[in-house]
Amino acid sequence: MNLNDLNMDLLLNPENAYLLKELKEEVFSISVQLKNKMDSGVSVGEIDAYRGLYLSCQNALAIIDKLG
């Protein structure tokens, strides 16, 4: 799935429920990668950026859950 091709009309169309599932899986995968990177150790200068991206993924997952 190309995330750049998604729009709200596609996501909210009941016939396209699979798109929300795919989007959630993709965001979850990114979230896990970020968490693993933070757990493996990043520099002090990078930790805030990784944490911000990780929290953004968590917020996105919460929004996706509400849409579904």
CORZI-V949006 format. One record per run of one state. SS is the DSSP state (a for helix, b for strand, c for the rest). FROM is the first residue (numbers start at 0). TO is the last residue. If there is no record, write none. Layout:
ss->SS from->FROM to->TO
ss->SS from->FROM to->TO
This chain:
ss->c from->0 to->1
ss->a from->2 to->4
ss->c from->5 to->6
ss->a from->7 to->11
ss->c from->12 to->12
ss->a from->13 to->39
ss->c from->40 to->42
ss->a from->43 to->66
ss->c from->67 to->67
